[in-house]
C-alpha cells in the first residue's frame, strides 16, 4: 500500500525486525485488564480487511533509541516482543486489521471507530500494568512515575515504554489481492494517522475530530478527553483539531502532556497562564473578542459559539427597550411585538404595572390599562369627527399579555 507521501503500507510485507533480535530470554509478564476480553474474534493478519470509510490507528514507541543504547539486546528484544503481543491481543479483541508493522511501529485499520478507540485505551492500560525489567525502567523514556491519590493511595501514571498513538477516520482505497490473500491500502488518511502519532506524547492518544464525532461516550471504556486545539500535522495542509483521550485510570497523564492553545496551536507551557473557555484552552493573550479582537480577561458572552466582550455583544446583539430606548442587559418582557424593561412595561398614563393575568391594551404601540385606555382614546377622539373616531368596545380593543423572560 502506498500513501500520498510515498509511504508503503501492506499487511503482506510485514517486517518485524524485533523477531530477528529475540534471544532465548523470558519476556516480561503482562497483566492485561479485563476489557480486552470483551470481543472474541480471530486476529486478521491476512485476508480481506475493512474498506471504504475506516478508522486508522498509528502506533510508535517513544524512546526506542534510548533502549537500544542503554539496554542489552536481550532486554530490548523481550520488550519489543511483549509490546507486539499486547498490540496483537488488543487488535484481535477489537476487530482490528494490522496493515503493517516495522519494529516498534504499527498501522492498523478498524471498520468501527469505537472499536479503534477502545483498542487504544485498552492497550495503554495494559502497557502501564505490565511488569517491565529494571533496566528498562531505568531509562528516562520508560521510567515509572507514581502520584499520591487521596482515595487510592499511590497511582501509576507511567510505567515502562510509552507509546504514541494517532487516530483518524476517513475514506481509503483498498485492494484485495486474490493471488497473495492480502489487502493493500492507499490514501492520504493513512499518512495523516502517522503524522498525528508523531506529534503525540509518549503514552498519549490523539484523535482527529473526524473520528471523535462518530462515537458516543457510552460506547467507550471509562476514559477522559480534552480538546487540545488545532495543531500542525504532517499529511494535512490545514491545522487539525485533535482530542486527547486517556483511560480513566491514567487521567493524571494529562497534566504531564500540557495543552495547546486553541488560537495559535502552540503548546501552553507550565509556567504560562491560560484560560479554559468554550471547552478549550487558550493563552491569556489569545482568548479574544471575535468582533473587536481585544483580549477577554474578565467577563464575556457567547453567541453562536463565538466569544464577545460585553460592549460589543450589547451593541451588536442585545435587545433595546421599546419604552426607554436603552439596551436590555437583564430580564425583559416580550409584548406587543417589542421588548421592554420590566419597569418600563407599565400603563403609560397611571404608571401602574399589570397585575396577574390582567390584560394590557395597546394604543399607538404603547401599553395602557383598560381604564386609562378609554380615557386616552376618548381624549383623542374628541378632536376628530364622530364617524371616524368611535371609541372601541373593550372586546374590540387589541389586548396583550406580558411574557417575562430572563
Backbone torsions as a table, in degrees:
resi	resn	phi	psi	omega
1	UNK	NA	136.6	-178.2
2	UNK	-121.5	124.4	175.7
3	UNK	-81.6	175.0	-177.4
4	UNK	-66.0	-22.0	-179.6
5	UNK	-94.2	10.0	178.7
6	UNK	89.2	4.9	179.1
7	UNK	-75.7	141.3	-178.7
8	UNK	-102.5	129.7	-179.8
9	UNK	-133.9	115.2	177.6
10	UNK	-153.2	133.0	179.4
11	UNK	-76.6	-4.7	176.4
12	UNK	-93.4	-2.7	-177.5
13	UNK	-125.9	47.6	-178.5
14	UNK	-78.8	121.8	-178.9
15	UNK	-116.5	93.2	-177.6
16	UNK	-94.4	93.7	-178.6
17	UNK	-61.3	-30.2	-177.3
18	UNK	-59.3	-35.0	-177.4
19	UNK	-63.2	-32.5	-179.5
20	UNK	-72.2	-20.6	-175.5
21	UNK	-99.3	-5.1	-175.7
22	UNK	-71.2	130.0	179.0
23	UNK	-106.8	177.0	177.5
24	UNK	-78.8	80.3	178.5
25	UNK	-140.5	152.8	-178.7
26	UNK	-74.0	133.6	177.9
27	UNK	-80.2	154.8	179.0
28	UNK	-62.1	152.2	-177.7
29	UNK	-77.8	129.5	179.1
30	UNK	-104.4	132.5	176.3
31	UNK	-114.0	88.0	-174.3
32	UNK	-78.8	131.2	179.9
33	UNK	-64.1	160.0	-174.7
34	UNK	-63.4	-21.6	-177.6
35	UNK	-59.7	-25.7	-177.7
36	UNK	-71.5	-8.1	-177.9
37	UNK	-101.0	11.9	-177.2
38	UNK	-65.8	-46.5	-174.4
39	UNK	-116.1	133.9	177.2
40	UNK	-115.9	107.0	178.5
41	UNK	-146.9	151.0	-176.7
42	UNK	-65.7	142.2	176.2
43	UNK	-69.2	129.0	-178.3
44	UNK	-93.3	106.5	174.8
45	UNK	-107.7	-21.7	173.6
46	UNK	-140.8	162.4	176.9
47	UNK	113.6	-164.4	-175.5
48	UNK	-86.5	120.4	-177.7
49	UNK	-95.6	178.7	177.5
50	UNK	-58.5	152.8	-178.0
51	UNK	-136.5	171.0	178.7
52	UNK	74.1	-130.9	177.6
53	UNK	-83.3	117.8	-176.2
54	UNK	-130.4	166.7	173.9
55	UNK	-105.5	126.4	-175.0
56	UNK	-108.3	133.3	178.5
57	UNK	-118.9	128.4	175.8
58	UNK	-114.9	131.4	-179.4
59	UNK	-120.8	142.2	172.5
60	UNK	-152.9	140.6	-177.6
61	UNK	-86.6	133.9	179.4
62	UNK	-84.3	130.8	174.3
63	UNK	80.9	26.0	-179.9
64	UNK	-64.8	-36.0	179.0
65	UNK	-60.0	-38.5	178.6
66	UNK	-63.9	-38.4	178.5
67	UNK	-61.8	-45.4	-179.3
68	UNK	-65.2	-32.6	-177.6
69	UNK	-77.6	-32.3	-171.9
70	UNK	-107.9	-16.3	-177.5
71	UNK	-115.5	160.0	179.1
72	UNK	-72.4	162.1	179.1
73	UNK	-60.4	-36.6	-179.8
74	UNK	-63.3	-44.5	-178.9
75	UNK	-65.6	-46.8	-178.3
76	UNK	-63.4	-40.8	179.4
77	UNK	-62.0	-41.1	-179.9
78	UNK	-68.2	-35.4	177.6
79	UNK	-64.5	-45.7	-179.9
80	UNK	-64.9	-36.7	178.6
81	UNK	-66.2	-45.2	179.5
82	UNK	-64.8	-40.0	177.2
83	UNK	-59.1	-45.9	179.0
84	UNK	-63.8	-40.2	-179.4
85	UNK	-64.1	-39.0	177.3
86	UNK	-64.5	-45.9	178.7
87	UNK	-60.8	-45.6	-178.8
88	UNK	-60.1	-43.0	-178.6
89	UNK	-67.0	-40.6	179.3
90	UNK	-67.1	-41.6	178.5
91	UNK	-63.2	-40.0	178.7
92	UNK	-63.7	-46.6	-174.0
93	UNK	-71.0	-20.3	-177.4
94	UNK	-118.8	31.8	170.8
95	UNK	59.6	36.4	-179.9
96	UNK	-86.7	166.5	178.6
97	UNK	-131.9	111.6	-178.3
98	UNK	-77.7	113.0	-178.1
99	UNK	-79.6	-48.7	-179.7
100	UNK	-157.0	159.6	174.7
101	UNK	-150.1	146.8	177.2
102	UNK	-148.0	106.9	-179.6
103	UNK	56.6	-98.6	-177.0
104	UNK	-101.6	0.9	-173.3
105	UNK	-108.9	137.4	-179.8
106	UNK	-133.0	147.6	171.3
107	UNK	-127.9	120.0	-172.0
108	UNK	-130.6	143.2	177.7
109	UNK	-120.8	149.1	-180.0
110	UNK	-134.2	145.2	176.3
111	UNK	-76.5	-37.1	-177.1
112	UNK	-107.8	130.3	-176.5
113	UNK	-63.6	-34.0	-179.3
114	UNK	-68.7	-31.6	174.4
115	UNK	-63.9	-41.0	-179.3
116	UNK	-62.9	-47.0	-177.4
117	UNK	-70.2	-38.8	176.8
118	UNK	-64.2	-34.7	176.3
119	UNK	-63.1	-45.3	-179.6
120	UNK	-64.6	-43.7	179.8
121	UNK	-63.4	-43.8	-179.3
122	UNK	-65.9	-40.0	179.9
123	UNK	-63.2	-43.8	178.7
124	UNK	-63.5	-39.6	177.6
125	UNK	-64.3	-41.9	-178.9
126	UNK	-64.6	-41.9	179.4
127	UNK	-63.0	-38.3	-179.2
128	UNK	-71.7	-24.3	-178.1
129	UNK	-95.7	-3.7	-179.5
130	UNK	-76.0	144.4	176.1
131	UNK	-88.0	111.6	-176.8
132	UNK	-103.0	153.6	178.8
133	UNK	-60.7	151.2	-179.3
134	UNK	-61.5	-33.5	178.3
135	UNK	-60.9	-34.9	179.7
136	UNK	-72.0	-44.9	-178.2
137	UNK	-67.8	-16.2	178.1
138	UNK	-78.1	-14.9	178.2
139	UNK	-76.9	141.2	-177.1
140	UNK	-60.1	-35.9	-178.0
141	UNK	-78.2	-8.0	-177.4
142	UNK	-125.9	6.5	-173.5
143	UNK	-60.6	145.8	179.0
144	UNK	-81.8	130.5	-179.1
145	UNK	-123.0	127.0	177.0
146	UNK	-125.0	151.3	176.9
147	UNK	-131.8	149.9	179.7
148	UNK	-74.6	138.0	178.0
149	UNK	-126.7	128.6	-176.3
150	UNK	-58.0	-38.4	-174.2
151	UNK	-93.9	-32.6	-173.3
152	UNK	-115.3	14.7	-178.9
153	UNK	72.2	-131.2	178.8
154	UNK	-93.4	129.4	179.6
155	UNK	-115.0	144.0	-179.8
156	UNK	-79.3	129.3	175.4
157	UNK	-101.0	-48.6	175.7
158	UNK	-132.7	149.1	177.5
159	UNK	-160.5	106.7	177.9
160	UNK	83.9	-161.4	-176.6
161	UNK	-55.7	138.2	-179.5
162	UNK	-109.8	124.0	-173.9
163	UNK	-103.8	131.4	175.3
164	UNK	-87.6	131.2	-175.4
165	UNK	-126.3	127.3	175.0
166	UNK	-120.5	134.5	-176.5
167	UNK	-131.0	133.2	172.8
168	UNK	-143.9	172.3	-178.3
169	UNK	-140.9	136.3	179.3
170	UNK	178.8	-178.6	-177.5
171	UNK	-87.3	133.1	177.7
172	UNK	-125.2	160.2	174.3
173	UNK	-95.8	124.7	178.8
174	UNK	-121.4	142.0	-179.2
175	UNK	-135.1	121.1	-179.3
176	UNK	-93.2	126.2	180.0
177	UNK	-100.6	112.8	-178.1
178	UNK	-67.9	-30.0	-177.3
179	UNK	-65.9	-40.0	-178.0
180	UNK	-103.3	-15.8	-177.4
181	UNK	75.0	23.2	-178.4
182	UNK	-114.5	156.4	174.1
183	UNK	-111.1	128.3	178.1
184	UNK	-107.1	143.3	-176.5
185	UNK	-122.3	150.7	173.0
186	UNK	-151.5	157.2	-179.8
187	UNK	143.2	155.7	-177.7
188	UNK	-66.7	-27.1	-178.8
189	UNK	-62.6	-29.6	178.6
190	UNK	-66.1	-45.1	177.6
191	UNK	-66.2	-33.7	179.2
192	UNK	-64.5	-41.4	178.2
193	UNK	-60.9	-42.4	178.5
194	UNK	-64.1	-40.7	179.0
195	UNK	-64.0	-39.1	178.5
196	UNK	-65.0	-41.6	179.5
197	UNK	-62.6	-33.4	-178.4
198	UNK	-66.5	-33.8	-178.4
199	UNK	-91.7	-7.9	176.4
200	UNK	-69.8	149.2	173.9
201	UNK	-79.4	158.4	177.3
202	UNK	-61.9	122.7	-177.0
203	UNK	91.8	5.1	-176.7
204	UNK	-110.5	144.1	173.3
205	UNK	-109.8	121.1	175.7
206	UNK	-112.3	127.0	-173.7
207	UNK	-119.7	127.9	173.4
208	UNK	-65.9	144.7	-178.0
209	UNK	-64.3	-20.2	176.3
210	UNK	-63.3	-29.5	176.1
211	UNK	-88.7	-40.1	-175.3
212	UNK	-64.1	-39.4	-177.2
213	UNK	-73.0	-7.6	-178.9
214	UNK	-89.9	-2.2	-175.0
215	UNK	-122.4	165.2	171.8
216	UNK	-114.6	147.7	-176.8
217	UNK	-57.8	-31.8	-178.9
218	UNK	-65.6	-15.6	179.9
219	UNK	-86.9	-4.3	-175.8
220	UNK	-110.4	152.3	170.5
221	UNK	-65.5	156.5	-176.5
222	UNK	-49.1	128.1	-175.3
223	UNK	-157.9	170.3	172.0
224	UNK	-123.4	158.9	177.5
225	UNK	-142.8	150.2	178.6
226	UNK	-139.1	134.3	175.1
227	UNK	-76.3	119.3	-178.2
228	UNK	-94.6	1.2	-179.7
229	UNK	85.7	-170.6	-179.2
230	UNK	-90.9	134.6	-177.8
231	UNK	-132.0	152.5	175.9
232	UNK	-77.2	126.0	-176.2
233	UNK	-129.5	132.9	173.6
234	UNK	-61.1	133.9	-178.3
235	UNK	102.4	-3.4	178.6
236	UNK	-138.1	133.1	178.9
237	UNK	-73.4	-30.8	-179.4
238	UNK	-100.1	158.2	172.9
239	UNK	-64.2	143.3	-175.3
240	UNK	-112.2	128.1	176.0
241	UNK	-77.9	127.5	-175.4
242	UNK	-122.8	145.3	177.3
243	UNK	-112.6	129.4	175.6
244	UNK	-82.8	130.6	-178.4
245	UNK	-124.8	131.8	-179.5
246	UNK	-140.9	146.9	171.9
247	UNK	-59.6	146.1	-178.4
248	UNK	-57.8	-35.8	-178.9
249	UNK	-70.0	-17.2	-179.1
250	UNK	-115.1	26.4	-174.9
251	UNK	-64.3	-23.9	-179.9
252	UNK	-65.5	-15.9	179.0
253	UNK	-62.4	-29.0	-173.0
254	UNK	-55.0	-41.8	-177.3
255	UNK	-73.5	-16.2	175.2
256	UNK	-78.5	-29.0	-177.9
257	UNK	-82.2	-26.4	-173.7
258	UNK	75.9	180.0	-179.9
259	UNK	-131.1	168.3	-179.7
260	UNK	-111.3	145.9	178.1
261	UNK	-69.4	130.1	-179.2
262	UNK	-68.5	-17.5	-179.0
263	UNK	-88.2	-53.2	-174.7
264	UNK	-100.3	-16.2	179.5
265	UNK	83.6	-7.6	179.2
266	UNK	-77.3	152.2	-179.1
267	UNK	-72.6	139.0	177.8
268	UNK	-86.5	115.1	-177.5
269	UNK	-72.6	156.2	-180.0
270	UNK	-57.9	-28.6	-178.3
271	UNK	-87.0	2.0	179.6
272	UNK	-100.9	142.8	173.0
273	UNK	-77.7	158.1	178.7
274	UNK	-150.3	164.3	176.4
275	UNK	-119.0	134.1	173.4
276	UNK	-105.2	113.4	-177.7
277	UNK	-149.9	150.5	-179.7
278	UNK	56.9	29.5	178.9
279	UNK	75.3	12.4	-177.9
280	UNK	-134.4	172.2	179.3
281	UNK	-110.7	145.9	-177.0
282	UNK	-140.5	144.2	164.3
283	UNK	-59.9	149.8	-177.9
284	UNK	-55.7	-39.9	-176.6
285	UNK	-84.1	-3.9	-176.1
286	UNK	-105.9	-6.1	174.8
287	UNK	-90.3	102.4	-168.8
288	UNK	-126.9	157.7	173.8
289	UNK	-63.3	132.0	-176.8
290	UNK	-71.7	-10.0	-179.0
291	UNK	-102.5	-54.4	-176.8
292	UNK	-96.3	-11.6	178.1
293	UNK	68.3	16.4	175.2
294	UNK	-79.6	144.0	177.8
295	UNK	-59.3	141.1	179.7
296	UNK	-102.2	94.6	-176.0
297	UNK	-92.9	-26.0	-176.2
298	UNK	-120.1	-112.7	-176.7
299	UNK	-82.0	149.2	174.7
300	UNK	-154.2	164.2	-179.8
301	UNK	-127.7	137.2	-179.0
302	UNK	-102.5	130.9	174.3
303	UNK	-135.5	125.9	-178.5
304	UNK	54.6	37.4	176.9
305	UNK	78.1	6.2	-178.2
306	UNK	-116.1	138.0	-179.4
307	UNK	-85.2	139.0	177.7
308	UNK	-127.1	144.8	167.3
309	UNK	-71.0	161.3	-174.4
310	UNK	-61.9	-42.2	-177.8
311	UNK	-60.9	-47.1	-177.9
312	UNK	-68.9	-38.1	-179.5
313	UNK	-62.3	-47.6	-177.6
314	UNK	-68.8	-31.9	177.4
315	UNK	-70.0	-40.3	-173.9
316	UNK	-91.1	-34.8	-168.5
317	UNK	-126.0	-14.1	-174.6
318	UNK	-71.9	154.0	177.7
319	UNK	-81.1	149.1	177.9
320	UNK	-107.7	133.7	179.9
321	UNK	-69.2	130.3	179.4
322	UNK	-73.0	-19.2	-177.7
323	UNK	-83.1	-44.5	-176.2
324	UNK	-115.0	-5.5	177.0
325	UNK	62.6	32.5	173.8
326	UNK	-117.8	165.1	-175.9
327	UNK	-71.2	140.1	176.9
328	UNK	-93.2	121.8	-178.8
329	UNK	-110.3	-10.9	-178.9
330	UNK	-127.9	-139.9	178.4
331	UNK	-64.8	153.7	-179.3
332	UNK	-147.7	166.9	177.1
333	UNK	-115.7	131.5	177.0
334	UNK	-105.3	114.5	-178.1
335	UNK	-158.8	150.9	176.0
336	UNK	56.4	36.7	178.2
337	UNK	62.2	25.5	179.9
338	UNK	-143.6	173.2	178.0
339	UNK	-114.6	145.7	-174.8
340	UNK	-140.7	146.1	163.1
341	UNK	-64.3	145.3	177.8
342	UNK	-55.7	-35.1	179.7
343	UNK	-76.2	-15.7	-178.6
344	UNK	-94.0	-20.8	-179.2
345	UNK	-87.2	79.6	179.5
346	UNK	-135.9	166.0	174.4
347	UNK	-58.6	127.0	-174.5
348	UNK	-72.6	-5.8	179.0
349	UNK	-106.0	-54.7	-177.6
350	UNK	-93.8	-7.1	177.5
351	UNK	63.2	24.8	179.7
352	UNK	-95.7	130.8	177.8
353	UNK	-74.9	154.6	178.3
354	UNK	-65.7	146.6	-179.4
355	UNK	-114.5	132.4	177.3
356	UNK	56.0	-125.4	-178.5
357	UNK	-95.8	19.5	-179.2
358	UNK	-61.3	135.8	178.1
359	UNK	-76.5	149.2	173.0
360	UNK	-111.3	137.9	-176.2
361	UNK	-111.0	134.5	-173.4
362	UNK	-94.3	131.8	174.5
363	UNK	-141.5	118.5	-176.5
364	UNK	55.3	41.0	177.4
365	UNK	65.3	21.6	177.5
366	UNK	-124.7	151.2	-176.0
367	UNK	-86.2	141.4	176.1
368	UNK	-141.7	150.7	169.2
369	UNK	-74.9	168.2	-174.4
370	UNK	-62.1	-43.6	-178.5
371	UNK	-62.0	-48.3	-178.2
372	UNK	-69.7	-30.0	178.5
373	UNK	-60.8	-46.6	-179.6
374	UNK	-63.2	-38.8	179.7
375	UNK	-65.4	-44.5	-179.2
376	UNK	-68.6	-42.4	-179.1
377	UNK	-64.9	-38.8	179.5
378	UNK	-65.0	-41.3	178.6
379	UNK	-62.5	-42.2	179.8
380	UNK	-68.6	-37.4	-177.5
381	UNK	-70.1	-28.5	-177.6
382	UNK	-64.2	-21.4	-180.0
383	UNK	-90.5	1.0	-178.1
384	UNK	-121.9	175.0	178.5
385	UNK	-73.0	150.1	-175.9
386	UNK	-63.9	-35.6	-176.1
387	UNK	-71.0	-25.7	-175.6
388	UNK	-95.2	-19.3	-170.7
389	UNK	-130.5	52.6	176.3
390	UNK	-68.6	131.9	178.8
391	UNK	-66.4	131.1	-176.8
392	UNK	-77.0	147.1	173.7
393	UNK	-71.5	160.4	-177.5
394	UNK	-57.4	-37.3	-177.6
395	UNK	-69.6	-21.4	-177.1
396	UNK	-95.2	-9.2	-176.3
397	UNK	-77.0	134.9	175.6
398	UNK	-58.6	121.9	-177.8
399	UNK	-109.5	151.2	180.0
400	UNK	-140.0	146.2	171.7
401	UNK	-108.2	138.7	178.3
402	UNK	-79.1	134.8	176.2
403	UNK	-115.7	108.6	-178.3
404	UNK	-86.5	129.7	179.7
405	UNK	-131.5	159.0	178.7
406	UNK	-110.3	NA	NA
